[in-house]
Amino acid sequence: MYYDYRPMGQRMIELRLDARSGLPTYLQIVQQVKHALRLGLLVPGDQMPTIRELVASLAINPNTVLKAYRDLEREGLIGGRPGQGTFVLQSLPGASHDDLAEMRTALRRWFTRARELGLDEESLVALFSTTLRQHQKEAA
């Protein structure tokens, strides 16, 4: 299940739920919002989807969304404005937008080459994960 959220004139965030991940739904929402903050897909001032919107589109319990939003509020990342909604309050540290754009371009080339070699999504994930773990061991 996913929710493609694009408030009028603002950035887009796409929330995807994976029942096979073993991760609770509320944590999947928290992690995805944090990823969007790190990547600049959400910035301070952006409005978050309403609880009602997420419940309807993802077919989940309202308490699940409330729990995710409460966790994000406790961390000071989002906050509610009475009568207006919930908004992003701060970003997370990360690379600059230009650096991220450069990395996305390089990744797209990598994905294109992998597809040319006949690798499917599962193979791509396995290759990436294994290489990342190797890199982390070498860097330690």
C-alpha positions in Angstrom: 0.0 0.0 0.0 1.2 3.5 -0.6 0.1 7.1 -0.2 1.3 9.7 -2.7 1.0 13.0 -0.9 1.4 16.3 -2.7 -0.1 19.4 -0.9 -0.8 22.2 -3.3 2.4 23.9 -4.3 4.6 21.8 -2.0 6.9 18.8 -2.1 5.7 15.3 -2.6 6.2 12.4 -0.2 5.2 8.8 -1.0 4.5 6.6 1.9 4.6 2.8 1.3 3.7 0.1 3.7 5.3 -3.3 3.5 3.4 -6.0 5.5 6.4 -8.4 5.0 9.0 -6.1 6.5 8.4 -7.1 10.1 8.5 -3.5 11.1 5.4 -2.1 12.8 3.4 0.2 10.5 3.8 3.3 12.7 7.6 2.9 12.5 7.5 2.5 8.8 5.7 5.9 8.6 8.3 7.5 11.0 11.2 6.1 9.0 9.8 7.3 5.7 9.1 10.8 7.0 12.7 10.9 8.3 14.0 9.8 5.0 12.0 12.5 3.2 13.4 15.1 5.6 17.0 13.9 5.1 16.6 13.9 1.3 14.9 17.3 1.2 11.6 16.0 0.0 10.1 17.6 3.0 11.4 20.9 4.5 10.3 23.1 7.4 6.9 24.6 6.6 5.6 21.7 4.5 2.3 20.4 5.6 1.9 16.8 6.5 -1.0 14.6 5.3 -3.9 14.6 7.7 -4.5 11.6 9.8 -7.8 11.1 8.0 -6.1 11.1 4.6 -3.5 8.5 5.6 -6.1 6.3 7.3 -8.3 6.4 4.1 -5.5 5.8 1.6 -3.4 3.3 3.5 -6.3 1.5 5.1 -4.8 1.6 8.6 -6.0 2.4 12.1 -6.1 6.1 13.1 -4.1 5.2 16.2 -1.3 4.0 14.1 -0.9 7.4 12.4 -1.3 9.1 15.7 1.5 7.1 17.2 3.8 7.8 14.3 3.0 11.6 14.4 3.5 11.6 18.2 6.9 10.1 17.8 7.9 12.6 15.2 6.5 15.4 17.4 8.5 14.2 20.4 11.6 14.5 18.3 10.7 18.0 17.3 10.4 17.2 13.6 6.7 18.0 13.2 4.1 19.9 15.1 0.4 20.7 15.0 -1.1 24.1 14.5 -4.7 24.2 15.8 -7.2 24.4 13.0 -4.5 24.3 10.3 -2.9 20.8 10.4 0.5 19.3 11.1 3.7 20.9 9.7 7.3 20.0 9.4 9.3 22.0 12.0 12.9 21.0 11.1 15.0 19.0 8.7 17.5 16.4 9.5 21.2 16.8 8.7 22.2 15.5 5.3 23.9 16.3 2.1 23.1 19.5 0.1 20.3 19.4 -2.5 22.9 19.7 -5.3 24.9 16.8 -3.9 21.8 14.7 -3.6 20.8 15.5 -7.2 24.2 14.4 -8.3 23.9 11.2 -6.4 20.4 10.5 -7.8 21.7 11.0 -11.3 24.6 8.5 -10.6 22.1 6.0 -9.1 19.8 6.3 -12.1 22.7 5.4 -14.4 23.6 2.5 -12.1 20.0 1.3 -12.2 19.9 1.6 -16.0 23.1 -0.5 -16.3 21.8 -3.1 -13.9 18.5 -3.4 -15.9 20.6 -3.8 -19.1 22.4 -6.7 -17.4 19.0 -8.3 -16.6 19.0 -7.7 -12.8 15.6 -7.6 -11.2 14.6 -5.5 -8.1 15.4 -8.2 -5.6 18.9 -8.7 -7.2 19.5 -4.9 -7.1 18.6 -4.8 -3.4 20.8 -7.8 -2.6 23.7 -6.3 -4.5 23.3 -2.9 -2.9 22.9 -4.3 0.7 25.9 -6.6 0.4 28.1 -3.9 -1.0 27.0 -1.4 1.7 27.8 -3.9 4.5 31.2 -4.6 2.9 31.9 -0.9 2.7 30.9 -0.3 6.3 33.2 -3.2 7.5 36.1 -1.7 5.5 35.5 1.8 6.8 35.4 0.6 10.5 
